Amino acid sequence: MGASLDLAALRARKPVDAPINLKATRQDGLGCHSGKETMARAAQAAGMGETMDALRRDYPTGPHDQPQSMCPAFGSLRVGLRMRRTATILSGSACCVYGLTFTSHFYGARRTVGYVPFNSETLVTGKLFEDIRDAVRETADPALHDAVVVINLCVPTASGVPLRLLPREIDGVRIIGIDVPGFGVPTHAEAKDVLAGAMLKVARGEAEHGPVAAPRQPRDGRPTIALLGEMFPADPMQIGALLDPLGLSAGPVVPTREWRELYAALDCTAVAAIHPFYIASLREFEAAGRPAVASAPVGHDGTAAWLDAIGETCGVSPAMVAAAKNRFLPAIRGALSANPIRGRITLTGYEGSELLVARLLVESGAEVPYVGTACPRTKHSEADRDWLEAHGSRVQFRASLEQDLAAVEEFGPDLAIGTTPVVQKAKERAIPALYFTNLISARPLMGVAGAGSLAQVINGAMAQRDRFDAMRSFFAGVGTGHAAGIWEDVPKKRAAVKRAAPEKPVGEMA
C-alpha cells in the first residue's frame, strides 16, 4: 500500500465549491451496477439536478425505458477522437474507461485518450475535480490543441463532480466539460449530439463576438446547407450534387472534423436534420436563426420531398426545383428498378439512420413490416415515420431488444437486419441476418448512389437461406439439452433416471 493515509489531513481538506453526495459515495455499490434509479437519485442529491433535467428534456426515454446498447459515452468519445487538434479526457470508473478506449480503438481511433483515475477519498473530498483541473491545464497546449474535451462518466456525474467549474479556456485552448452518464443519455447516437451541441454553443458565442477562423477549404460563395448527423463519406458529395442545380452547396457535416468547421456549419442558410435526434445541435442552429429541414434525399419519394422542402426553406424558385427533380429522379428510379430487392425484412439498429434505410428498402421492392430504432421520436422524424407507416411498416422508437426479437418471431423474415443479439438470435433460427452498423450503415444512402447500394449485400444474404437450413439440419440437437457442455464421448440419454422415483412411506428417511 505504501505510506498510510493521513486521515486528519484528509478530513481537514475542504471540498470544491459544489455539493458532493457524501452518503452516496460512501455506499458500496455506487457504480454502473447499482442501477439507473439509484444513480439518478445520487446525481440529484449531489446538485446535478439541472444537468439531469436538461438531459431528460433533450433525450426522453418514453414510451419505453432506455434501450439496450453500448455505453452512451462512446458517442461523445468518438466525436472528440475524430476531430483534429482536439484532446479528450475521461473521468470515470477504470472498467468503464477500459471498455470505452478498447471500443474506440476497435473503430479506428489512433489517438491517446486521457484518463483521470479516482478512489473513494479523492471522490469524497473533491480532490478528483482538482485532479481533472490539473490534467486539463497540463493538456491544454495551444501549439497542439484547439480544444480539450472532458467527459464525466456515471460515477463522477452521480457524485456531483462539477465540470462546469473548469476554466472555459486556457492559453486560448477551449475547455469543454460534459456529463454523459449512462443513466441520463439513452444511446451513444444521442451522446454524439451532447458534445456536438456543446461545441456549437461555444462556437456560436465566439462568432457573435467577433471574427473567427475561416474553413480550411475555401467556399465558392453559394449559400450552404449544413448536414447534421454522421453519414457515409460519399453521401455529402451526393447531397452536394443534388443541391447544385438549386444554386446551393453542401456545408460541413456536424459532428465536424475540426473546430473551424463549426463556424462554417453555423454560417449556413439551413441545416438538414439527416439524423433528427440531434436536439442540442438543432437548438444552436435555431438560436443562430438557421431553419431545419427534416428527412433526407433517400430513394425516389424521399429525394423529391427533400428537394421540395429545401427549395421552400431557402427561397429557391419552383422552376429550379422542378428542373433538379427532372434531372435526378428518373436516374434514381432507374437505379431502384435495376437493383430490386424481393423479400420480407425486419430492420432495427441504434445508429439513427434506420428509418432512412427502411425507406430505401421499401422503394427497392422489399416488404419491411417492422422498423425498430433505439433513437427517440422527434418532430423531424415524423415525415419518415408517416411514409413508412403508409407503406405497411410498424415503426418502433426506443425499441428494446425484446421488441426486436419479438418482431423476428412474429414476421419470420427472409432477412433480419439488426444489432448483434438480433443477428445472433436470427441465425439460431436459420434466418439470414446482417449487422446494421458494419454492413448497412457503412454504405451510401443518398441520391443516385444510394438507390442501388443495398441490393447486392441484401440479396446475397437472403440467398443463403438454403445453407442455413442445411447447417441447422446437420447440427440438430448438438449442444442442446442433454448434449450441452463439453464431453469426451458422445453423451447418452439416461431415460431411467428421469422416471419418477416411487413414493416412500411417511417417516422413512430419504
N, C-alpha and C positions, 0 to 999 in steps of 0.2 A: 504493500500500500504506500510505502514511503512515509513522509512526515505526516503526523496526525493533524487533524483539523483543529484550528484554534476556535473553539465553539463560542467563546466570549466575543472574539472579534467578529465572528460570523453574525452573532445576534446583534452586535452594535452597528453593523453595516445598514445604511439606510437604503430602502428600495428606491428605484427611479420614480419620477413623478407620474405614477399611473397605478391604478388599483390592481393588485395581484391577488388572485383567489388562493390564499394560502391553504385553506381547508381542502380544496380540491386537489392541489398539487401534492399534499402530504398523503393522500389516499393511494393505496396500491391499486392501480387499475386505470389511472387517467392516461389513457392511450387509445390507439385505434381500436383495440379490442373491447374497450369499455362501453361501446355503444353510442349511437348518434345522439340520443336524447341526453345521456349523461354529459357528453362533450358540449352539447349546445347549452345546457344549463350552466356548466362551468364557465363557458365563454361569457354568458350573460352576467354571471356573478362577478366576473373579472373585469367588467367595464367595457366589454366588446359588444354591447347590445346594439349600438348604432351600426357597427360593421355587419353584424349578423342580420339586422333588419334590411340593410341595403342589399345583401346577397339574396335574401328571400324575395325581395321585390324584383330583382333583376332575373333571378333563376328559380322560379317557383317549381315545386315538385309535383303539384297536383296534375291530374286527378289521382295519380299513383305515387307511391313513395320513390325514393331515389333508385334509379335502375342499377343493375349490377354492371360494373365497368371497372376499368383500371383506375388507379389513383388519379383523381381530377387534376392534381398539381402538375402532372406530366404535361398537360396542355400549356400551362404558363411556362414551364421549364423549356418546352420545345420552342416556343416563340422566342424566348430570350436567347437560346443557343443558336438560333438561325439568323440572328441579327449581327451584322458587322459591328465591331467596336462596342460590344455590349458584354459586360460580365454578369454572371448570375451566381447568387449565393443562396443556399438553402439553410433554413433553420428548422430542425425537426428531429424526430427520433432517428437513431442511426440506422435501424432496419428500413425505415421509410426512405431515407436518403440513399441507401444502397440500392433499393429496388428502383428508385427513380433514375439514378445515374446509370444503372445497368440498362434500363429500358431506353434511355436517351441515346446511349452509345450503340445499342442494338439498331436503332433507327438512324444511325449515321452521324451522330454528333462527334465532332473531332475537337472538342474544347473542354478545358477543365471546368468542373463545377465546384464552386466554393461551398464549404460546409462549416457551420459554427456549431460544435457539439455543446451539450449541456448535461447537467446532472441535477439531482433534487436541490442541492444547495444553490447553484447558480440560477435555477429557475425561481426559487422562493425569494432569494434576496434581491433579484433584479440584476445580478451580475451577467446573466445571459444577454440582456439588452446592451450592456456595456461592451460585452464581447462582440456582439453584432456591429455596434458602432465602431469599434476598433478595426474590425475586419473590413468595413466599408471604407474607412479612412486609408487603410493600407492598400486597398484595391483601386481606389479612385485616382488613377493616373491619367491626366488629360492627354498624354502622348499616346496612350493605348486605348482609352475608352471615351465614348460619348455618354454612356450611362452605366450605372450599376443597379441591377435588379436584385432585391432581397425578397424571398418568398417564405412566409411563415406557413409551416405545415400544421397538422392538427393540434399537437400538444402546446406549442407556443401560442397559437391563437386561443385555445381553451384556457390558457393560463394568463392571458392578457398582456403578452409581450408587445409593447407599443411601438410598432414600426413608424407610426405617424410622428413620433418624436425624433426620428432621424433627420439630419440636415437635408434640405432639399437639393443642395448641390455642394460639391467640394472641389475647389480649384477648377470650376467650370464643368465638372462632371455631374450629370443629373443623378439623383438618388431616388429610385422608385421602389417603395416598400408596399407589398400587397399581402393580404391574407387569403390563402387558398385552402381552407380546411375541407377535408372530405365530408364533413357533416354540414357544410354550408354551400358548397358548389357541387351540383349533382354530377356533372360529366366533365371529362377532360376537354371536350369540344368547347364547352362554355368557359372553361378556365383560360382558353386562348383569348377569349374576349375580356377577361378580367385584366390581363396585362395589356392587351392592345388598347382597351379603353383608358387605362391609367396613363399610358404613354400619349395617346391622342389628347388627353386633357392637359398634360404638361405642354405638349407641342402647340396646342391651340392658345394657351396662355402666352407662350413665347411669341407666337406670330402676332398676337393682338398688341404686344408691347414694342414691336419694332421689327426691323429687317431680320430675316433668317436665312440659313444656307440654302442655296439653290440645289435642285436634284442633280445627281451625278450625270444622268442622261438629259441633255437639253430638250426642252419641249418645243413642239412645232407651232405653237401659237393657237391651236384649236382648243375649244372647250373640252374638258375631260370628264370621264365617268370613272370615279373611284370604284374599285371592286372589293367587296367585303366578304372575306372567308377564304381559307386555304383551298387551292384547287390544283389540278394537274397543270404542269407548266405550259402546255400547249393551249390551254383554254383562254388565258388572257389574250393570246395572239388571235384566236378565233373571234373573240369578242371585239377586238380591235378592228378586225376585218368587217364585222357586221356594222360597226359604228361609222366606218369610213364614209359610206355614201350619205350619211346624215350630217357630215361636217363635224363629227366628234371623234375623239380618240380615247383609248383606254388609259386610265390613270393607274397609279400604283395599286398593288394588291395589299390589303390590310388583313392580317399582320404583315408589316413591311420587313424588308431585309436590312434596312439601316435607318438611323434616326431621321436624316434629312428627308426621306421619303414620306414621313408623317406630314410634313408641311405641304408637300405636293399633293398628298391624298386629300387633305382638308381644303386645298385650293381647287376644288372640282366644281362642276356645275350640278352634279347629282351623284349619289352613291348607289350602286347596285347591290342590294342585300342578297347576294348569292346564297349566303348562309344566314337565314332570317333570325337567328337567336343571338346575334351579337348586339345585345341590348345596350351595354355600356358604350360601345363604339358608336352605335347609331345615335345615342344621346349626345355625343360630342359633335357629330356631323350636324345634328339638328341645331345645337347651340351655335354652330358656325353658319347657320342659315342654308344648309345643303339638304334638299329633299331626298328621300329614299325611294327606290324603285324595287318592287318585290319580284321574286322568282328569278328565272334565268333563261337564256336562249337555248333550251333543250328541245330537240325534236321539231316537228313542223308547227304544231299548235303553240308550243311554248315560245318558239322563236318569233312567231307572228305577234303573239300577245305582248312579248317583251319589247319588240321594236315599236309597237303602238304606244306602250307606256313610256318608253324613253322619249319618243317624239313629242308626246303630250307634255311631259315634265320639262323638257328642255326647249320647248317652243319651236320644234322643227316643223316645217310645213308638211301637211298631209301628202303632198305630191312627192316629196323626197322620201318620206316613209314608205309610200306605195312603191316607189322605184327600188328601194332597198329590198322590200319583200319580194318583188318580182325577180330580183336578181338572185336571192338566196333560197327562197322557199322551194322552188322546183328542184334545185340540187339536193336539198335536204330530203324531200320526198323521194327522189330517185335513189339516194343512198339508203334510206329505210327500206324501200322496195327491193333493192339489190341484196340486202342483208337481213332477210326475215328471221324471226325467232318464233318457233312454234312450240308451245308447251306451257304448262302451269308452273309458276314460280312464286315462292314466298320470299320476301325480302325484308331484312332487318339489319340494323347497324347502329353505330354511335358516332359516326363522323359528322353528320349533319346534312349530307347530300342524298339521303335515302329517297326522299320524295322526288328529287330530280332524276335519279337513276330509274325509279319506278315509272315515271312518265316516259322515259326513253324506251323502256322495255315494252310498255303497252303500245306505243306507236310503232314498235318493231313487229308487233303481232302477237306478243306473249299475253297470256292470261295471268294477271297478278292480283289474286284475291286478298292478299294481306301485305301491308307495308307497316313495319314497326320501326320506330326511331327512339333512341334514348333521349333525344332533344325535346324541348317543350313546344307547345303550340303557341304561336305568336301571330300578330296581325299580318306580318309579312309572309307567313306560311299559308295563309288562307286560300290564295289563288291555286296553289299546288294541291292542297287538300281537296278543294271543291272539284278540281278537274279529275283527280284520281277517283273520288267517290262517284262522280258522274260516269266513270268508265268501269265501275264494278269493284273497286278496291276498298277494303276496310283499312283505314289509316289509324294507327295507334301511336299517339305521342307518349313519351315517358314509358315506353314499353318495357316490361320486365322480362327476364329470361323465361319465366313460366308462361307468359303470354306468347312469346315467340315459339316456344316448344309446342304449346297447345295448337298454334296455327299450323305447324308442320303435321301434327297428328290429324287435325281437322280436315285439311285440304289435300293431304297426300300428294305433294307437288312432284313434278318431274325434276325439279331442281330447287334446293334451298340455298339462298344466299344469306349469310349472316355472320354473327360473331363466332369465336372459336367453339364455345359449348354447343351452339346451334348446329354448326358444321359437324361436330363430333356425334351428336345425337342423330342427325340425319343419316350419316354414314353407317351408324349402327343398325339403322333400319333399311340399309341398302338403297338409300336415296342419294343421288349425286349432290354434292354441296360445294360451295365456293366461299372462301373467307372474304368478306366485303372489303376490308381495309386494304389488303395487299393485292387482290385480284380484280376488284371492281372500281374502287375509288381512285386507283392509280392508273386511270385511263382518261382520255379526253371525253368530255360530255357535251361540249357546246358546239353549236353551229354545224357545218357540214362534216367536219372531222369527227364530231361526237356521234353523228347519226349512225355510222356503221361500225363504231369501235367495239361494241359489246358482243356482236353476233358470233364471232369466231370462238371466243372463250366460253360463251354461254352454250352454244350448240355443241361444242366439243365436250363440255362437261355432261350435258344431257345424254350424249351418245354413249356414255359409259355405263348406262343403267344395266345392260346385259352382263357386263363384267362384275358389277356389284352383286347381281343376283347369283352368278356362278360362284363367286367367293363366299357369299353368305351360305349357299347350299353346301359347299365343300367343307366349311369350318363350322357347320351347325353343331351346337352343343359344346364346342371347345371353350374351356374357360368359364363355363357357367354351371350353376347347380353343384352337383356332387363332383364335377370335374374342375371346379375352381381351385386356384392355388398352383403350387409347383410340386410336381411328382416325379419320382424316378421311374416308376412303372405306370402303366395305364390304370387309372383308378377304376374300381369295380363297384357297382351298386351293391349295397348290403341291405337287401329288402327286409331280411329277417329282423334287423334291429329297429326297423321303422314300425313293425306291428306293435300294437298297444300291449303292454305287459298286463297279465291278469291281476285283478284287484286282490289285495291282501286282506286277511281278516282284521277287524278292528283291534288295535292294540299290538299287532305284530310289528316288529322293528323293520324299517325299510332297509 
